Structures are given as structure tokens and as C-alpha cells.
Amino acid sequence: MRKIIEIDEELCDGCGQCVPACAEGAIEVIDGKARLVAEKYCDGLGACLGECPTGALRVIEREAEDFDEQAVEEYLKEKEQAEKVAEEFAAPACPSARLQTFAPVSACDEANIPTSQGSASSALSHWPVQIHLVPPTAPFLKDAELLIVADCVPIAYPTLHQDFIKGKVVLVGCPKFDDIPQYIQKFADIFKSANIKSITALIMEVPCCSGLPMIVKKAMEMAGKEIPVEQVVISTRGQVLKKATL
């Protein structure tokens, strides 16, 4: 009998916030749910509890395989090695990931917008926009006002460019299906090197989106930075539900 983590699959939304909180690597998101990789990797201390926004994790006492510190060390080494191998055999970089910076839309360009498009024009100032593709040293990040957008938002919110993108550097990603530890490290590297002025986190009202502000918070802690953060919540019908300073 010993203490060990129990995960309620009905409460778990697969946000992955518990994964980086477990130093032993005992939890992984598998098939959209947080799962215990092996009993021997869990020390039962519950460091992951405070990171779960839905309360799906708890420490219980039951019969379980003994915690094995040596097995944890071997497991983490194997995991690190596997990640290195994956990087070595990764597909070549996509040409569309080439860094680009765009000039503001001119009056001439505005005049040439098709009538069917109305008066809407792109406010995007750079490329790429996916979090994984933007290097921390990208020149457009320097002294930027950052807009971090959950990737469902542009589908739900019809006037994203006019209302949010203008004057900001945009990074897009999914806090549910993408690699949370990589996101945290990427943002920490950005915050260390780019002198970000402010952050707006634009998320959907669905539970899994709540992971995005937490990622930003952890990254700031890792980078030792304090940056003003505003959270904007969008409904599934494309309305602004709430704005809050974090």
C-alpha cells in the first residue's frame, strides 16, 4: 500500500498541464487523456495536482508497484534519446517557414481590395505564425506586443484582423493537441531574448483552451520575466465573453 496518483478520465480534458509538472515523467497525454505511464514512475507526492484545471487528479492510497528512482532515471534518459533521434530524422524544414516581415497595407492596396471582400484587409505583419515554427530570435519578435491565439479562434471570431491583430505579433497554436513542454520552453526562450512589451492571450471558452494562459505563466516564471498579460475569452458563437488582466 502506498500513495499514488489517480486520474479521473471523465474530468480530464487532455490539456496536458500536468505533464511538465511531473519531474519523473510519469504522466503523458495519450488518446486525448492524461494517463499514468507506469506505477513505478509515480512517487505519489502530487506535484501535478495544482496544475489540473478540472480537478481530474488526486492522490490516493492503494496497492501499487514500488516507486523506482533508478527506473525513472533510465526512463527519462531513454525518452531524451528518443527525442534526439526524432529530431535527427525529422522531415526537412518546410520552405513556407521562411521568416518574412510585411509592410502595412498601403492606401493603394486598400483601393485594390475586391468589392466582394468589403473593406477588410490583412493586418498580419509577419510569417510564419505557428508557435512551433517561429524561432525565439525572429526579428519581428523584438520589443513586440504579442498576440497568442488558440487556433480555433480565427474560425469562430469573424473580425480577428480588425479587432486584435493590428499592431501585434501573432503566434498561433493549440494548447490541447500540441506539445505543452515545447510550448513552455519556446515562450521562455522568447521572453528571455525578445523584450516582449505585452501579451494578449486570445482563447476559446472551451476548457482545453485554459491551458494557454498557464503555459504563458510558466514560461514567464522560467524566464524570470514579468510581462503584462490580458486574457480574452471568445464564445463558440464568436462573441467576446470576457477580458481580464492576469
CYANA upper distance limits for C-alpha pairs under 8 A (distance plus 0.5 A):
  1 MET  CA     61 GLU  CA      6.88
  1 MET  CA     62 ARG  CA      5.48
  1 MET  CA     63 GLU  CA      4.77
  1 MET  CA     64 ALA  CA      6.85
  2 ARG  CA     44 GLY  CA      8.34
  2 ARG  CA     61 GLU  CA      5.67
  2 ARG  CA     62 ARG  CA      6.18
  2 ARG  CA     63 GLU  CA      6.79
  2 ARG  CA     64 ALA  CA      7.06
  2 ARG  CA     66 ASP  CA      8.44
  3 LYS  CA     43 ASP  CA      8.20
  3 LYS  CA     44 GLY  CA      5.43
  3 LYS  CA     45 LEU  CA      8.14
  3 LYS  CA     59 VAL  CA      6.79
  3 LYS  CA     60 ILE  CA      5.98
  3 LYS  CA     61 GLU  CA      4.79
  3 LYS  CA     62 ARG  CA      7.07
  4 ILE  CA     39 GLU  CA      8.14
  4 ILE  CA     42 CYS  CA      6.91
  4 ILE  CA     43 ASP  CA      7.21
  4 ILE  CA     44 GLY  CA      4.58
  4 ILE  CA     45 LEU  CA      8.10
  4 ILE  CA     46 GLY  CA      8.46
  4 ILE  CA     59 VAL  CA      5.98
  4 ILE  CA     60 ILE  CA      6.15
  4 ILE  CA     61 GLU  CA      6.71
  4 ILE  CA     62 ARG  CA      7.85
  4 ILE  CA     64 ALA  CA      8.08
  5 ILE  CA     36 LEU  CA      8.34
  5 ILE  CA     42 CYS  CA      7.61
  5 ILE  CA     44 GLY  CA      6.29
  5 ILE  CA     46 GLY  CA      7.31
  5 ILE  CA     57 LEU  CA      7.22
  5 ILE  CA     58 ARG  CA      6.26
  5 ILE  CA     59 VAL  CA      5.10
  5 ILE  CA     60 ILE  CA      6.79
  6 GLU  CA     57 LEU  CA      6.32
  6 GLU  CA     58 ARG  CA      5.97
  6 GLU  CA     59 VAL  CA      6.52
  6 GLU  CA     60 ILE  CA      7.01
  7 ILE  CA     12 CYS  CA      7.95
  7 ILE  CA     34 ALA  CA      7.73
  7 ILE  CA     35 ARG  CA      7.39
  7 ILE  CA     36 LEU  CA      8.32
  7 ILE  CA     56 ALA  CA      6.07
  7 ILE  CA     57 LEU  CA      5.32
  7 ILE  CA     58 ARG  CA      7.29
  8 ASP  CA     12 CYS  CA      6.68
  8 ASP  CA     56 ALA  CA      5.37
  8 ASP  CA     57 LEU  CA      6.97
  9 GLU  CA     13 ASP  CA      8.45
  9 GLU  CA     33 LYS  CA      7.16
  9 GLU  CA     34 ALA  CA      8.13
  9 GLU  CA     56 ALA  CA      7.59
 10 GLU  CA     56 ALA  CA      8.30
 11 LEU  CA     54 THR  CA      6.57
 11 LEU  CA     55 GLY  CA      7.43
 11 LEU  CA     56 ALA  CA      5.48
 12 CYS  CA     33 LYS  CA      6.69
 12 CYS  CA     34 ALA  CA      7.29
 12 CYS  CA     54 THR  CA      7.04
 12 CYS  CA     55 GLY  CA      8.33
 12 CYS  CA     56 ALA  CA      5.73
 13 ASP  CA     32 GLY  CA      7.83
 13 ASP  CA     33 LYS  CA      6.98
 13 ASP  CA     54 THR  CA      8.07
 13 ASP  CA    207 PRO  CA      7.55
 13 ASP  CA    208 CYS  CA      6.62
 14 GLY  CA     29 VAL  CA      6.83
 14 GLY  CA     32 GLY  CA      5.50
 14 GLY  CA     33 LYS  CA      4.95
 14 GLY  CA     34 ALA  CA      6.23
 14 GLY  CA    176 LYS  CA      6.70
 14 GLY  CA    208 CYS  CA      7.51
 15 CYS  CA    175 PRO  CA      6.90
 15 CYS  CA    176 LYS  CA      5.16
 15 CYS  CA    177 PHE  CA      8.29
 15 CYS  CA    208 CYS  CA      5.59
 15 CYS  CA    209 CYS  CA      8.19
 15 CYS  CA    211 GLY  CA      6.54
 16 GLY  CA     20 PRO  CA      8.44
 16 GLY  CA     28 GLU  CA      8.08
 16 GLY  CA     29 VAL  CA      6.65
 16 GLY  CA     34 ALA  CA      7.23
 16 GLY  CA    175 PRO  CA      8.40
 16 GLY  CA    176 LYS  CA      7.23
 16 GLY  CA    180 ILE  CA      6.95
 16 GLY  CA    211 GLY  CA      8.30
 17 GLN  CA     21 ALA  CA      7.58
 17 GLN  CA     51 GLU  CA      6.27
 17 GLN  CA     52 CYS  CA      6.85
 17 GLN  CA    180 ILE  CA      7.58
 17 GLN  CA    211 GLY  CA      7.05
 17 GLN  CA    214 MET  CA      8.31
 17 GLN  CA    215 ILE  CA      8.39
 18 CYS  CA     22 CYS  CA      7.04
 18 CYS  CA     27 ILE  CA      7.74
 18 CYS  CA     34 ALA  CA      8.40
 18 CYS  CA     48 CYS  CA      5.53
 18 CYS  CA     49 LEU  CA      7.82
 18 CYS  CA     51 GLU  CA      6.05
 18 CYS  CA     52 CYS  CA      6.60
 19 VAL  CA     25 GLY  CA      7.51
 19 VAL  CA     26 ALA  CA      8.47
 19 VAL  CA     27 ILE  CA      6.00
 19 VAL  CA     28 GLU  CA      6.40
 19 VAL  CA     29 VAL  CA      8.02
 19 VAL  CA     34 ALA  CA      8.48
 19 VAL  CA     48 CYS  CA      8.08
 19 VAL  CA    180 ILE  CA      8.35
 19 VAL  CA    181 PRO  CA      8.20
 20 PRO  CA     25 GLY  CA      8.20
 20 PRO  CA    180 ILE  CA      8.02
 20 PRO  CA    181 PRO  CA      6.31
 21 ALA  CA     47 ALA  CA      6.82
 21 ALA  CA     48 CYS  CA      5.57
 21 ALA  CA     51 GLU  CA      7.64
 22 CYS  CA     26 ALA  CA      6.99
 22 CYS  CA     27 ILE  CA      7.31
 22 CYS  CA     47 ALA  CA      6.91
 22 CYS  CA     48 CYS  CA      6.27
 24 GLU  CA     41 TYR  CA      6.65
 24 GLU  CA     42 CYS  CA      7.39
 24 GLU  CA     43 ASP  CA      8.49
 24 GLU  CA     72 VAL  CA      6.55
 24 GLU  CA     73 GLU  CA      8.46
 24 GLU  CA     76 LEU  CA      7.89
 25 GLY  CA     41 TYR  CA      7.61
 25 GLY  CA     72 VAL  CA      8.23
 25 GLY  CA     76 LEU  CA      7.44
 26 ALA  CA     36 LEU  CA      6.21
 26 ALA  CA     37 VAL  CA      5.82
 26 ALA  CA     38 ALA  CA      6.94
 26 ALA  CA     39 GLU  CA      8.24
 26 ALA  CA     41 TYR  CA      5.53
 26 ALA  CA     42 CYS  CA      5.95
 27 ILE  CA     34 ALA  CA      6.90
 27 ILE  CA     35 ARG  CA      6.05
 27 ILE  CA     36 LEU  CA      5.28
 27 ILE  CA     37 VAL  CA      6.17
 28 GLU  CA     34 ALA  CA      6.07
 28 GLU  CA     35 ARG  CA      6.09
 28 GLU  CA     36 LEU  CA      7.21
 28 GLU  CA     37 VAL  CA      7.01
 29 VAL  CA     33 LYS  CA      5.64
 29 VAL  CA     34 ALA  CA      4.74
 29 VAL  CA     35 ARG  CA      6.55
 30 ILE  CA     34 ALA  CA      6.72
 30 ILE  CA     35 ARG  CA      6.98
 32 GLY  CA    177 PHE  CA      8.19
 36 LEU  CA     42 CYS  CA      8.39
 37 VAL  CA     41 TYR  CA      7.95
 38 ALA  CA     42 CYS  CA      7.73
 39 GLU  CA     64 ALA  CA      7.01
 39 GLU  CA     65 GLU  CA      6.21
 39 GLU  CA     66 ASP  CA      7.91
 39 GLU  CA     67 PHE  CA      7.50
 40 LYS  CA     65 GLU  CA      6.11
 40 LYS  CA     66 ASP  CA      6.06
 40 LYS  CA     67 PHE  CA      4.79
 40 LYS  CA     68 ASP  CA      5.76
 40 LYS  CA     71 ALA  CA      7.97
 40 LYS  CA     72 VAL  CA      8.22
 41 TYR  CA     67 PHE  CA      6.43
 41 TYR  CA     68 ASP  CA      6.88
 41 TYR  CA     69 GLU  CA      7.90
 41 TYR  CA     71 ALA  CA      7.68
 41 TYR  CA     72 VAL  CA      6.02
 42 CYS  CA     67 PHE  CA      6.62
 43 ASP  CA     67 PHE  CA      6.09
 44 GLY  CA     59 VAL  CA      7.06
 45 LEU  CA     59 VAL  CA      8.23
 46 GLY  CA     58 ARG  CA      7.90
 46 GLY  CA     59 VAL  CA      6.79
 48 CYS  CA     52 CYS  CA      7.60
 48 CYS  CA     57 LEU  CA      8.23
 49 LEU  CA     55 GLY  CA      8.15
 49 LEU  CA     57 LEU  CA      6.25
 49 LEU  CA     58 ARG  CA      6.98
 52 CYS  CA     56 ALA  CA      7.15
 52 CYS  CA     57 LEU  CA      7.32
 53 PRO  CA    210 SER  CA      8.22
 68 ASP  CA     72 VAL  CA      6.84
 69 GLU  CA     73 GLU  CA      6.89
 70 GLN  CA     74 GLU  CA      6.86
 71 ALA  CA     75 TYR  CA      6.49
 72 VAL  CA     76 LEU  CA      6.59
 73 GLU  CA     77 LYS  CA      6.71
 74 GLU  CA     78 GLU  CA      6.67
 75 TYR  CA     79 LYS  CA      6.60
 76 LEU  CA     80 GLU  CA      6.60
 77 LYS  CA     81 GLN  CA      6.64
 78 GLU  CA     82 ALA  CA      6.57
 79 LYS  CA     83 GLU  CA      6.79
 80 GLU  CA     84 LYS  CA      6.88
 81 GLN  CA     85 VAL  CA      6.77
 82 ALA  CA     86 ALA  CA      6.64
 83 GLU  CA     87 GLU  CA      6.74
 84 LYS  CA     88 GLU  CA      6.82
 85 VAL  CA     89 PHE  CA      6.84
 86 ALA  CA     90 ALA  CA      6.35
 93 ALA  CA     97 ALA  CA      7.72
 94 CYS  CA     98 ARG  CA      8.41
 96 SER  CA    128 PRO  CA      8.00
 97 ALA  CA    127 TRP  CA      7.81
 97 ALA  CA    128 PRO  CA      6.08
 97 ALA  CA    133 LEU  CA      6.86
 97 ALA  CA    134 VAL  CA      8.49
 98 ARG  CA    127 TRP  CA      7.88
 98 ARG  CA    128 PRO  CA      7.59
 99 LEU  CA    126 HIS  CA      7.96
 99 LEU  CA    127 TRP  CA      6.11
 99 LEU  CA    128 PRO  CA      6.76
 99 LEU  CA    138 ALA  CA      7.91
100 GLN  CA    126 HIS  CA      5.88
100 GLN  CA    127 TRP  CA      5.43
100 GLN  CA    128 PRO  CA      7.71
101 THR  CA    125 SER  CA      6.30
101 THR  CA    126 HIS  CA      4.72
101 THR  CA    127 TRP  CA      6.96
101 THR  CA    140 PHE  CA      7.49
102 PHE  CA    124 LEU  CA      7.90
102 PHE  CA    125 SER  CA      5.32
102 PHE  CA    126 HIS  CA      5.99
103 ALA  CA    125 SER  CA      7.19
104 PRO  CA    123 ALA  CA      7.82
104 PRO  CA    125 SER  CA      7.52
105 VAL  CA    109 ASP  CA      6.54
105 VAL  CA    110 GLU  CA      7.25
105 VAL  CA    121 SER  CA      8.06
105 VAL  CA    122 SER  CA      8.11
105 VAL  CA    123 ALA  CA      8.06
106 SER  CA    110 GLU  CA      6.74
107 ALA  CA    111 ALA  CA      6.72
108 CYS  CA    112 ASN  CA      6.97
109 ASP  CA    113 ILE  CA      7.11
110 GLU  CA    119 SER  CA      8.06
110 GLU  CA    121 SER  CA      7.57
113 ILE  CA    117 GLN  CA      7.15
113 ILE  CA    118 GLY  CA      7.94
113 ILE  CA    119 SER  CA      7.67
113 ILE  CA    120 ALA  CA      8.38
113 ILE  CA    121 SER  CA      7.92
114 PRO  CA    118 GLY  CA      7.48
115 THR  CA    119 SER  CA      8.31
120 ALA  CA    162 GLN  CA      8.19
121 SER  CA    161 HIS  CA      8.27
122 SER  CA    161 HIS  CA      6.77
123 ALA  CA    161 HIS  CA      5.96
123 ALA  CA    162 GLN  CA      7.62
123 ALA  CA    165 ILE  CA      6.40
123 ALA  CA    166 LYS  CA      5.52
123 ALA  CA    167 GLY  CA      8.21
124 LEU  CA    161 HIS  CA      7.94
124 LEU  CA    165 ILE  CA      7.08
124 LEU  CA    166 LYS  CA      7.52
124 LEU  CA    169 VAL  CA      8.32
124 LEU  CA    170 VAL  CA      8.16
125 SER  CA    167 GLY  CA      8.37
125 SER  CA    168 LYS  CA      8.24
125 SER  CA    169 VAL  CA      7.39
126 HIS  CA    140 PHE  CA      7.54
126 HIS  CA    169 VAL  CA      7.80
128 PRO  CA    133 LEU  CA      6.98
128 PRO  CA    134 VAL  CA      6.78
129 VAL  CA    133 LEU  CA      7.70
129 VAL  CA    134 VAL  CA      7.25
129 VAL  CA    170 VAL  CA      6.49
129 VAL  CA    171 LEU  CA      5.33
129 VAL  CA    172 VAL  CA      6.25
130 GLN  CA    134 VAL  CA      7.02
130 GLN  CA    171 LEU  CA      6.12
130 GLN  CA    172 VAL  CA      5.33
130 GLN  CA    173 GLY  CA      6.51
131 ILE  CA    171 LEU  CA      5.84
131 ILE  CA    172 VAL  CA      6.14
131 ILE  CA    173 GLY  CA      6.34
131 ILE  CA    183 TYR  CA      7.87
131 ILE  CA    186 LYS  CA      8.38
132 HIS  CA    183 TYR  CA      8.01
132 HIS  CA    186 LYS  CA      8.29
134 VAL  CA    138 ALA  CA      7.22
134 VAL  CA    171 LEU  CA      8.50
135 PRO  CA    186 LYS  CA      8.48
135 PRO  CA    190 ILE  CA      8.48
136 PRO  CA    141 LEU  CA      8.00
136 PRO  CA    186 LYS  CA      7.36
136 PRO  CA    187 PHE  CA      8.19
136 PRO  CA    189 ASP  CA      6.33
136 PRO  CA    190 ILE  CA      4.98
136 PRO  CA    193 SER  CA      7.50
136 PRO  CA    194 ALA  CA      7.72
137 THR  CA    141 LEU  CA      7.73
137 THR  CA    190 ILE  CA      7.69
137 THR  CA    193 SER  CA      7.46
137 THR  CA    194 ALA  CA      7.52
138 ALA  CA    142 LYS  CA      8.05
140 PHE  CA    144 ALA  CA      7.61
140 PHE  CA    169 VAL  CA      7.70
141 LEU  CA    146 LEU  CA      8.40
141 LEU  CA    169 VAL  CA      7.35
141 LEU  CA    190 ILE  CA      8.28
141 LEU  CA    194 ALA  CA      6.27
141 LEU  CA    196 ILE  CA      7.75
142 LYS  CA    193 SER  CA      8.46
142 LYS  CA    194 ALA  CA      5.03
142 LYS  CA    195 ASN  CA      6.58
142 LYS  CA    196 ILE  CA      7.23
143 ASP  CA    194 ALA  CA      6.61
143 ASP  CA    195 ASN  CA      5.52
143 ASP  CA    196 ILE  CA      5.50
143 ASP  CA    197 LYS  CA      6.33
144 ALA  CA    168 LYS  CA      7.30
144 ALA  CA    169 VAL  CA      6.81
144 ALA  CA    194 ALA  CA      8.12
144 ALA  CA    195 ASN  CA      7.85
144 ALA  CA    196 ILE  CA      5.62
144 ALA  CA    197 LYS  CA      6.29
144 ALA  CA    198 SER  CA      7.85
145 GLU  CA    167 GLY  CA      7.97
145 GLU  CA    168 LYS  CA      5.63
145 GLU  CA    169 VAL  CA      6.65
145 GLU  CA    196 ILE  CA      6.69
145 GLU  CA    197 LYS  CA      5.80
145 GLU  CA    198 SER  CA      5.34
145 GLU  CA    199 ILE  CA      6.55
145 GLU  CA    200 THR  CA      8.47
146 LEU  CA    168 LYS  CA      6.16
146 LEU  CA    169 VAL  CA      5.47
146 LEU  CA    170 VAL  CA      6.65
146 LEU  CA    171 LEU  CA      8.05
146 LEU  CA    196 ILE  CA      7.44
146 LEU  CA    197 LYS  CA      8.12
146 LEU  CA    198 SER  CA      6.52
146 LEU  CA    199 ILE  CA      5.20
146 LEU  CA    200 THR  CA      6.71
147 LEU  CA    164 PHE  CA      8.31
147 LEU  CA    165 ILE  CA      7.67
147 LEU  CA    168 LYS  CA      6.52
147 LEU  CA    169 VAL  CA      6.31
147 LEU  CA    170 VAL  CA      5.25
147 LEU  CA    171 LEU  CA      6.77
147 LEU  CA    199 ILE  CA      6.38
147 LEU  CA    200 THR  CA      5.30
147 LEU  CA    201 ALA  CA      6.60
147 LEU  CA    202 LEU  CA      7.67
148 ILE  CA    170 VAL  CA      6.40
148 ILE  CA    171 LEU  CA      5.39
148 ILE  CA    172 VAL  CA      6.41
148 ILE  CA    173 GLY  CA      8.38
148 ILE  CA    199 ILE  CA      7.75
148 ILE  CA    200 THR  CA      6.60
148 ILE  CA    201 ALA  CA      5.37
148 ILE  CA    202 LEU  CA      6.57
149 VAL  CA    153 VAL  CA      7.25
149 VAL  CA    170 VAL  CA      7.62
149 VAL  CA    171 LEU  CA      6.64
149 VAL  CA    172 VAL  CA      5.30
149 VAL  CA    173 GLY  CA      7.07
149 VAL  CA    201 ALA  CA      6.60
149 VAL  CA    202 LEU  CA      5.28
149 VAL  CA    203 ILE  CA      6.74
150 ALA  CA    172 VAL  CA      6.36
150 ALA  CA    173 GLY  CA      5.83
150 ALA  CA    174 CYS  CA      5.92
150 ALA  CA    175 PRO  CA      7.67
150 ALA  CA    202 LEU  CA      6.79
150 ALA  CA    203 ILE  CA      5.68
150 ALA  CA    204 MET  CA      7.53
150 ALA  CA    209 CYS  CA      7.40
150 ALA  CA    212 LEU  CA      8.01
151 ASP  CA    155 ILE  CA      8.48
151 ASP  CA    172 VAL  CA      6.16
151 ASP  CA    173 GLY  CA      5.73
151 ASP  CA    174 CYS  CA      6.17
152 CYS  CA    156 ALA  CA      7.08
152 CYS  CA    174 CYS  CA      8.46
152 CYS  CA    204 MET  CA      7.65
153 VAL  CA    157 TYR  CA      6.25
153 VAL  CA    202 LEU  CA      7.82
153 VAL  CA    203 ILE  CA      7.00
153 VAL  CA    204 MET  CA      6.72
153 VAL  CA    234 ILE  CA      7.63
153 VAL  CA    238 GLY  CA      8.49
154 PRO  CA    158 PRO  CA      7.42
154 PRO  CA    160 LEU  CA      6.90
156 ALA  CA    234 ILE  CA      8.38
156 ALA  CA    235 SER  CA      8.21
156 ALA  CA    236 THR  CA      6.57
156 ALA  CA    237 ARG  CA      6.75
156 ALA  CA    238 GLY  CA      5.19
157 TYR  CA    234 ILE  CA      7.84
157 TYR  CA    237 ARG  CA      8.23
157 TYR  CA    238 GLY  CA      4.87
157 TYR  CA    239 GLN  CA      7.42
158 PRO  CA    238 GLY  CA      7.42
159 THR  CA    163 ASP  CA      6.55
160 LEU  CA    164 PHE  CA      6.02
160 LEU  CA    165 ILE  CA      6.98
161 HIS  CA    165 ILE  CA      5.26
161 HIS  CA    166 LYS  CA      6.82
162 GLN  CA    166 LYS  CA      7.01
164 PHE  CA    168 LYS  CA      8.20
165 ILE  CA    169 VAL  CA      7.85
165 ILE  CA    170 VAL  CA      7.40
173 GLY  CA    178 ASP  CA      7.82
174 CYS  CA    178 ASP  CA      6.19
174 CYS  CA    209 CYS  CA      8.15
174 CYS  CA    212 LEU  CA      8.50
175 PRO  CA    179 ASP  CA      8.30
175 PRO  CA    180 ILE  CA      7.19
175 PRO  CA    208 CYS  CA      7.25
175 PRO  CA    209 CYS  CA      6.56
175 PRO  CA    211 GLY  CA      6.20
175 PRO  CA    212 LEU  CA      6.04
176 LYS  CA    208 CYS  CA      6.21
176 LYS  CA    209 CYS  CA      7.60
176 LYS  CA    211 GLY  CA      8.02
179 ASP  CA    183 TYR  CA      6.84
180 ILE  CA    184 ILE  CA      6.77
180 ILE  CA    215 ILE  CA      7.85
181 PRO  CA    185 GLN  CA      6.72
182 GLN  CA    186 LYS  CA      6.47
183 TYR  CA    187 PHE  CA      6.62
183 TYR  CA    215 ILE  CA      7.54
184 ILE  CA    188 ALA  CA      6.56
184 ILE  CA    215 ILE  CA      6.03
184 ILE  CA    216 VAL  CA      7.41
184 ILE  CA    218 LYS  CA      7.09
184 ILE  CA    219 ALA  CA      5.48
185 GLN  CA    189 ASP  CA      6.66
185 GLN  CA    219 ALA  CA      7.06
186 LYS  CA    190 ILE  CA      6.77
187 PHE  CA    191 PHE  CA      6.53
187 PHE  CA    216 VAL  CA      7.37
187 PHE  CA    219 ALA  CA      6.10
187 PHE  CA    220 MET  CA      8.22
188 ALA  CA    192 LYS  CA      6.66
188 ALA  CA    219 ALA  CA      4.89
188 ALA  CA    220 MET  CA      6.53
188 ALA  CA    222 MET  CA      6.50
188 ALA  CA    223 ALA  CA      5.51
189 ASP  CA    193 SER  CA      6.83
189 ASP  CA    223 ALA  CA      7.57
190 ILE  CA    194 ALA  CA      6.02
190 ILE  CA    196 ILE  CA      8.41
191 PHE  CA    195 ASN  CA      6.77
191 PHE  CA    196 ILE  CA      6.72
191 PHE  CA    219 ALA  CA      8.23
191 PHE  CA    220 MET  CA      7.30
191 PHE  CA    223 ALA  CA      6.75
191 PHE  CA    225 LYS  CA      7.44
192 LYS  CA    223 ALA  CA      6.05
192 LYS  CA    224 GLY  CA      8.38
192 LYS  CA    225 LYS  CA      8.01
196 ILE  CA    227 ILE  CA      7.77
197 LYS  CA    227 ILE  CA      7.18
197 LYS  CA    228 PRO  CA      8.02
198 SER  CA    227 ILE  CA      6.29
198 SER  CA    228 PRO  CA      5.61
198 SER  CA    229 VAL  CA      6.70
199 ILE  CA    227 ILE  CA      7.52
199 ILE  CA    228 PRO  CA      6.67
199 ILE  CA    229 VAL  CA      5.22
199 ILE  CA    230 GLU  CA      6.82
200 THR  CA    229 VAL  CA      6.21
200 THR  CA    230 GLU  CA      5.25
200 THR  CA    231 GLN  CA      6.35
200 THR  CA    232 VAL  CA      7.77
201 ALA  CA    212 LEU  CA      7.77
201 ALA  CA    213 PRO  CA      6.93
201 ALA  CA    229 VAL  CA      7.75
201 ALA  CA    230 GLU  CA      6.68
201 ALA  CA    231 GLN  CA      5.28
201 ALA  CA    232 VAL  CA      6.66
202 LEU  CA    231 GLN  CA      6.61
202 LEU  CA    232 VAL  CA      5.42
202 LEU  CA    233 VAL  CA      6.70
202 LEU  CA    234 ILE  CA      7.89
203 ILE  CA    209 CYS  CA      6.24
203 ILE  CA    210 SER  CA      7.88
203 ILE  CA    212 LEU  CA      7.99
203 ILE  CA    231 GLN  CA      8.01
203 ILE  CA    232 VAL  CA      6.77
203 ILE  CA    233 VAL  CA      5.63
203 ILE  CA    234 ILE  CA      6.61
204 MET  CA    209 CYS  CA      6.36
204 MET  CA    233 VAL  CA      5.95
204 MET  CA    234 ILE  CA      5.23
204 MET  CA    235 SER  CA      6.47
204 MET  CA    236 THR  CA      7.40
205 GLU  CA    209 CYS  CA      7.49
205 GLU  CA    233 VAL  CA      6.23
205 GLU  CA    234 ILE  CA      6.24
205 GLU  CA    235 SER  CA      5.82
205 GLU  CA    236 THR  CA      7.43
205 GLU  CA    241 LEU  CA      8.50
206 VAL  CA    210 SER  CA      8.06
210 SER  CA    214 MET  CA      7.59
211 GLY  CA    215 ILE  CA      6.66
212 LEU  CA    216 VAL  CA      6.97
213 PRO  CA    217 LYS  CA      6.65
213 PRO  CA    231 GLN  CA      7.86
214 MET  CA    218 LYS  CA      6.67
215 ILE  CA    219 ALA  CA      6.61
216 VAL  CA    220 MET  CA      6.70
217 LYS  CA    221 GLU  CA      6.84
218 LYS  CA    222 MET  CA      6.66
219 ALA  CA    223 ALA  CA      6.59
220 MET  CA    224 GLY  CA      6.31
220 MET  CA    225 LYS  CA      5.55
220 MET  CA    226 GLU  CA      6.92
220 MET  CA    227 ILE  CA      8.10
221 GLU  CA    225 LYS  CA      6.92
221 GLU  CA    226 GLU  CA      8.45
228 PRO  CA    245 THR  CA      8.15
228 PRO  CA    246 LEU  CA      7.97
229 VAL  CA    245 THR  CA      6.41
229 VAL  CA    246 LEU  CA      5.94
230 GLU  CA    243 LYS  CA      7.46
230 GLU  CA    244 ALA  CA      6.15
230 GLU  CA    245 THR  CA      4.95
230 GLU  CA    246 LEU  CA      6.38
231 GLN  CA    242 LYS  CA      8.42
231 GLN  CA    243 LYS  CA      6.18
231 GLN  CA    244 ALA  CA      5.76
231 GLN  CA    245 THR  CA      6.76
231 GLN  CA    246 LEU  CA      7.33
232 VAL  CA    240 VAL  CA      7.59
232 VAL  CA    241 LEU  CA      8.10
232 VAL  CA    242 LYS  CA      6.26
232 VAL  CA    243 LYS  CA      5.04
232 VAL  CA    244 ALA  CA      7.14
233 VAL  CA    240 VAL  CA      6.48
233 VAL  CA    241 LEU  CA      5.98
233 VAL  CA    242 LYS  CA      5.72
233 VAL  CA    243 LYS  CA      7.03
234 ILE  CA    238 GLY  CA      6.45
234 ILE  CA    239 GLN  CA      5.96
234 ILE  CA    240 VAL  CA      5.17
234 ILE  CA    241 LEU  CA      6.07
234 ILE  CA    242 LYS  CA      7.94
235 SER  CA    239 GLN  CA      5.67
235 SER  CA    240 VAL  CA      6.90
235 SER  CA    241 LEU  CA      6.64
